[in-house]
Amino acid sequence: MVRIRTMTEADVDTVAEIRVRGWQAAYAGLMPQAFLDAMSVTEEKARRRDIWQATRGHRINLVAEDEGRVAGWACYGPEREGPAGHGELYALYVRPSLIGTGIGRALCCAALVGAAECGYARMVLWVVKGNTRARRFYERAGFAADGAEEAYDVGGTPVPEVRYVLEPVRAP
C-alpha cells in the first residue's frame, strides 16, 4: 500500500536520485542523450539541498512510500508566472521501475487535494510536448492542454513544452 507524506530533509538525497533516473527514463529521445547521460545524482543531491532550503514554506513537497521505501515525489506551490490564487505542479516523478503501479496517481491526487486546501482556484503544469505517456497521465487526472507552449533549453537544444490546466482544482 502506498503512503503519501510530507517530504523531510532526510528524503532529499532519495528524491534527487528519483528525479535524475526519472529524467533519464522519461526524456530519452526527447532531449539530447548526451545531456541525459551527463546527469549526476551527486550533483542533483547538492542542487536539491539548495532548493530545499531556499523554497521551504513556499513549495510543498510530498513523497510516496511503497513498502517503506521512497518511491516517488511531487512538488507544488504558487504558479510561477500566474496570478495570485493559482497553483502549479512543478514536478511529479516515480522510480522508473514503478511507473504504472498507481504511485504517480496517488501523488497527483494528494497534490491536488493539498492544492485545493491551499485555496488554489486553478492548477497548471508544463510537460514536454513529445512525452505522450505523461500527457495521457495528466489528461486522465483531469488536466487539459490550453494551447500555451514554450521551449525549454536543454544543453543548447530547444525542447518544446505544453501547458496543462485544471480548473477548478479537484482530485481525480
Secondary structure as UniProt FT lines:
FT   STRAND          2..6
FT   HELIX           9..11
FT   HELIX           12..26
FT   TURN            29..30
FT   HELIX           33..38
FT   HELIX           41..55
FT   TURN            57..58
FT   STRAND          59..66
FT   TURN            67..68
FT   STRAND          69..78
FT   TURN            80..81
FT   TURN            84..85
FT   STRAND          86..94
FT   HELIX           96..98
FT   TURN            99..100
FT   HELIX           103..117
FT   TURN            118..119
FT   STRAND          122..128
FT   TURN            129..130
FT   HELIX           132..140
FT   TURN            141..142
FT   STRAND          144..154
FT   TURN            155..156
FT   STRAND          157..166
//
